[in-house]
Amino acid sequence: MYPAPFEYHAPGSLEDAIALLGEYGEEAKLIAGGHSLLPLMKLRFTQPAHLIDLRNVPGIAEIRDEGSSVVIGARTTHAMLEASGVLQRKIPLLAETAGCIGDPLVRNVGTIGGSLAHADPGADLPAAILALEAEITAVGPRGSRTIPAGDFFVGTLTTALDATEVLTEIRVPVPPGQSGSAYEKFAHPASRYAIVGVAAIITLGSGAVIQQARVGITGVGARATRLASVEQALNGKRADDGLIREAASHAAEGLESRGDLQGSAEYKAHLVRVCVRKALSRAFASV
Ligand SMILES: Cc1cc2nc3c(=O)[nH]c(=O)nc-3n(C[C@H](O)[C@H](O)[C@H](O)COP(=O)(O)OP(=O)(O)OC[C@H]3O[C@@H](n4cnc5c(N)ncnc54)[C@H](O)[C@@H]3O)c2cc1C
């Protein structure tokens, strides 16, 4: 399988990449790791006439510790997230989630910017980015703007990014003290994509009362989303196994869980309940 012919560009600056996007419009596609785009091109589901490679754009493949937040460049690979000491220490949820993606080859090449911009409904990082309430920076011909993670994922393979914008970085607030987190994934045995993936963060106040619970889910429905009803069932209550069990038992209610080749709607709803319970239990235990 070969992709349709295309012209390859490797601009040396962000400004040049944006100018090329403006020049070629709908005929152009950015490429980062290529691990989602190239398979689609080989299958001819997409046939861009111009590929704009971000590999030579400086300053977008690094992890910056800014104290109360960590800023991650779009071309940071999953392997870099997984191995980052800063993330393991300050935002372990992100390192753990990245470590669950595919296999070492995929993690060495795939990037966080590519994963978020691609918005596969079974991708892992969107669930964590939602739970962490990160902000995404997009730069285009009219300048730079910040998109809250909650507004970023619009639908299957669709985001709030404009076709002329480059996702440059993701700002992730460090969870407050007394927080614990976990990513629980039930992976497809062949593709390793999530049939269900749940990212959970629990922040405790005094007396083990849950000050804030944040839960992101992927694999179910058209896009990753927050589980607001589970969060509400936990917030302000004293954390214990019984509370977590009760909140998780309702996790699938209101979710658009469709049956497909991976399993029936009932099977997926069961997986949602199990993965939410496991993610919350581990998050609580790690506070
Ligand atoms: C065998 C295999 C297994 C996989 N398993 C998993 C898994 O278990 N979990 C998981 O989450 N993912 C999985 N993936 C997907 C992998 O994580 C991809 O690398 C990732 O989704 C896309 O990142 P990329 O850098 O390769 O993006 P690319 O393929 O280069 O680009 C993907 C899309 O994003 C756009 N894009 C890329 N960078 C930017 C940017 N900076 N700004 C704006 N648009 C941009 C491109 O134009 C394209 O439309 C798997 C992939 C393969 C091949």
The ligand as an ORCA input file, in Angstrom:
! r2SCAN-3c Opt
* xyz 0 1
  C       0.479      0.100     15.789
  C      -0.011      1.344     16.473
  C      -0.521      1.242     17.759
  C      -0.981      2.397     18.403
  N      -1.476      2.273     19.660
  C      -1.938      3.357     20.297
  C      -2.468      3.260     21.616
  O      -2.478      2.207     22.242
  N      -2.922      4.410     22.190
  C      -2.891      5.625     21.556
  O      -3.339      6.610     22.135
  N      -2.391      5.740     20.309
  C      -1.918      4.646     19.670
  N      -1.385      4.777     18.416
  C      -1.354      6.107     17.797
  C      -0.039      6.813     18.125
  O      -0.049      7.233     19.461
  C       0.159      8.020     17.205
  O       1.500      8.284     17.187
  C      -0.543      9.292     17.596
  O      -1.924      9.113     17.719
  C      -0.357     10.367     16.549
  O       0.832     11.002     16.789
  P       1.843     11.268     15.610
  O       2.889     12.178     16.144
  O       2.263     10.011     15.012
  O       0.914     12.143     14.602
  P       0.804     12.107     13.022
  O       0.396     10.771     12.552
  O       2.015     12.719     12.414
  O      -0.403     13.150     12.840
  C      -1.711     12.796     13.232
  C      -2.662     13.959     12.900
  O      -2.370     15.079     13.717
  C      -1.997     16.223     12.927
  N      -0.906     16.874     13.649
  C       0.243     16.298     14.080
  N       0.954     17.180     14.811
  C       0.235     18.336     14.825
  C       0.450     19.607     15.425
  N       1.531     19.880     16.172
  N      -0.486     20.580     15.234
  C      -1.616     20.317     14.516
  N      -1.868     19.112     13.929
  C      -0.945     18.150     14.088
  C      -1.604     15.666     11.566
  O      -1.841     16.607     10.520
  C      -2.527     14.463     11.460
  O      -3.798     14.870     11.008
  C      -0.934      3.662     17.742
  C      -0.406      3.754     16.451
  C       0.055      2.619     15.806
  C       0.624      2.744     14.425
*
